[in-house]
Amino acid sequence: MKKKVIGIMLGVMMIASLLTACGTKETSTKDSSNESGSIGKTVGVCMPTKDLQRWNQDGDNMKKELEKAGYNVDLQYANNEIATQVSQIENMITNGVDVLVIASIDGGSLGTVLADAKKKGIPVIAYDRLIMETDAVSYYATFDNYKVGQIQGEYIVKALDLENQSGPFNIELFAGSPDDNNARFFFNGAMDVLKPYIDSGKLNVVSGQKSFEEVATLNWSTEAAQSRMENLITAYYSDGTPLHVVYSSNDSCAIGITNALVNAGFTKDNFPIITGQDCDIANLKNIIAGLQSMSIFKDTRTLAAKVVEMVEAIMKGEEVPVNDTKTYDNGTGIIPTYLCDPVFADINNYKELLIDSGYYTEDQLK
């Protein structure tokens, strides 16, 4: 009987030993295959809306890149409703996400909810739009937004040959949404290039509407831009006064501007130079048709890949890659930022830039 009991005890000890060994092996395998620290980690990604093509692309690229790196991804779109975005972020915090990546609808509306994220130790990366007036923002990832405006302004200068032509050339200005911190960077970059020509009289803002407040477009709305352009045509151009240029900060505004001009009888032969940003499909079709001149290309694949690098560095406790520690103050201090370089697409280079790179297919632009 005593031998039997000893035998049972030895058996139990051997099973326990095997179970322990198996457990150790599983942990070791898990750790060795998780060099990025991504297993079991969740990244909350908050995008403003699905109504604009660019945010769909941003969200899709981010999700793909993060999942490829091994993270769980909670991707949410807020239908351009601030309350919805706040609620989505609250839910992500409650569900225990490890990092938040947020493209805000209104950069000044998230202070309260992000205070809770900070309290729970959840790092926040502001994506493409700086989140204002909160010390909960850890990092900012975007394109060089001032440079975006500079490129747009420089395109106008070259297209009109303002260095050599006396003008005057008539221009109207359309800036972005006043609740988007980026909108002022775009506008200021463009105006720093164009203002000397406006001051010299080579460029003439016929309406006299030159300040950001006068030319801002709430929510970057296509409808609002179209309505304002229609009013400008009626008030200043219905008598045959030529319109040579419309500075448009982005593509959703450019579509509205183009619609108004086409409806007013402008044709390819007398269509003004129109700038844009985002290289949306509808706008590229207009570029091909001669109804828009250019659009800034911000390759969201590049930005998504950089954000994944930032998330990885945060998770591994390493130095997060940034290349600007002076420019972006959100009201509580400078936010360490990574800036990607923008380029422009026009009729001369869109195929090489957008089709050959695999960003779009030719069929998408037909």
VENHURA-V955416 format. One record per pair of residues at least 12 apart in sequence whose C-alpha atoms are under 7 Angstrom apart, sorted by sequence separation. I is the first residue (numbers start at 1). J is the second residue. D is the distance in whole Angstrom. If there is no record, write none. Layout:
BEGIN
i j d
I J D
I J D
END
This chain:
BEGIN
i j d
47 59 7
124 136 7
125 137 6
175 187 6
324 336 6
325 337 6
124 137 5
125 138 6
126 139 6
127 140 6
128 141 6
324 337 5
124 138 5
125 139 5
126 140 5
127 141 5
128 142 4
322 336 6
323 337 6
324 338 6
123 138 6
124 139 7
125 140 5
126 141 6
127 142 6
128 143 7
322 337 5
323 338 5
279 295 5
322 338 4
323 339 7
275 292 7
278 295 6
279 296 6
321 338 7
118 136 5
274 292 5
275 293 6
276 294 6
277 295 4
278 296 6
279 297 6
273 292 7
274 293 5
275 294 5
276 295 4
277 296 4
278 297 5
271 291 7
273 293 6
274 294 7
275 295 6
276 296 6
277 297 7
278 298 6
115 136 6
111 133 7
114 136 6
254 276 6
268 290 6
82 105 6
90 113 6
99 122 6
100 123 6
101 124 6
102 125 6
103 126 6
107 130 6
108 131 6
111 134 5
268 291 6
82 106 7
86 110 7
93 117 6
98 122 6
99 123 5
100 124 5
101 125 5
102 126 5
103 127 5
107 131 4
108 132 5
80 105 6
99 124 6
100 125 6
101 126 6
102 127 5
103 128 6
104 129 6
107 132 5
108 133 6
251 276 5
101 127 6
103 129 6
246 272 7
248 274 6
249 275 7
250 276 4
251 277 5
50 77 6
86 113 7
104 131 7
245 272 5
246 273 6
247 274 6
248 275 5
249 276 6
250 277 4
251 278 6
43 71 7
49 77 5
225 253 5
229 257 6
244 272 5
245 273 5
246 274 5
247 275 6
248 276 5
249 277 6
250 278 7
255 283 7
42 71 6
43 72 6
44 73 6
45 74 6
46 75 6
47 76 6
48 77 6
49 78 5
50 79 6
207 236 7
243 272 6
244 273 6
245 274 6
246 275 7
251 280 7
41 71 6
42 72 5
43 73 5
44 74 5
45 75 5
46 76 5
47 77 5
48 78 5
49 79 4
222 252 5
226 256 4
230 260 5
38 69 7
39 70 6
41 72 6
42 73 6
43 74 6
44 75 6
45 76 6
46 77 6
47 78 7
48 79 6
49 80 5
221 252 7
222 253 5
225 256 5
226 257 5
229 260 6
38 70 5
39 71 6
48 80 5
171 203 6
220 252 6
221 253 6
225 257 6
251 283 6
38 71 5
168 201 6
169 202 6
170 203 6
171 204 6
172 205 6
220 253 6
222 255 6
223 256 6
226 259 7
258 291 7
168 202 4
169 203 5
170 204 5
171 205 5
222 256 5
226 260 5
167 202 5
168 203 5
169 204 6
170 205 6
171 206 7
166 202 6
167 203 7
168 204 6
170 206 6
145 182 6
149 186 4
153 190 5
173 210 7
175 212 7
303 340 7
148 186 6
149 187 6
152 190 6
178 216 6
146 185 5
149 188 7
150 189 5
154 193 7
177 216 6
145 185 6
146 186 5
149 189 4
150 190 5
153 193 5
175 215 6
176 216 5
177 217 5
178 218 6
145 186 6
149 190 4
153 194 6
174 215 5
175 216 5
176 217 5
177 218 4
146 188 7
147 189 6
173 215 6
174 216 6
175 217 6
176 218 7
177 219 5
146 189 5
150 193 6
174 217 7
177 220 5
176 220 5
298 342 5
297 342 6
298 343 7
296 342 7
297 343 5
296 343 6
297 344 5
44 92 6
296 344 4
297 345 6
295 344 6
296 345 6
294 344 7
295 345 5
129 180 7
130 181 6
294 345 6
295 346 7
129 181 6
294 346 5
44 97 6
129 182 6
293 346 6
43 97 6
42 97 5
43 98 6
44 99 6
45 100 6
46 101 6
47 102 6
48 103 6
42 98 5
43 99 5
44 100 5
45 101 5
46 102 5
47 103 5
48 104 6
41 98 6
43 100 6
44 101 6
45 102 6
46 103 6
47 104 7
48 105 5
287 346 7
288 347 6
287 347 6
187 249 7
186 249 7
107 179 7
170 242 7
171 243 6
106 179 5
107 180 6
170 243 5
171 244 6
172 245 7
173 246 6
174 247 6
175 248 6
176 249 6
106 180 6
107 181 7
170 244 5
171 245 5
172 246 5
173 247 5
174 248 5
175 249 5
169 244 6
170 245 6
171 246 6
172 247 6
173 248 6
174 249 6
285 365 6
284 365 7
281 365 6
152 275 6
148 296 7
142 303 7
141 307 7
148 342 6
140 335 6
144 339 5
139 335 6
140 336 6
141 337 6
142 338 6
143 339 5
144 340 6
133 330 6
135 332 6
138 335 7
139 336 5
140 337 5
141 338 5
142 339 5
143 340 4
144 341 6
132 330 5
133 331 5
134 332 6
139 337 6
140 338 6
141 339 6
142 340 6
143 341 6
144 342 7
131 330 7
132 331 6
133 332 6
143 342 6
130 330 7
54 278 6
54 280 7
53 280 6
61 300 7
65 304 7
61 301 6
65 305 6
58 300 6
62 304 5
66 308 6
57 300 7
61 304 6
65 308 7
36 312 6
37 315 6
37 316 6
36 316 7
END
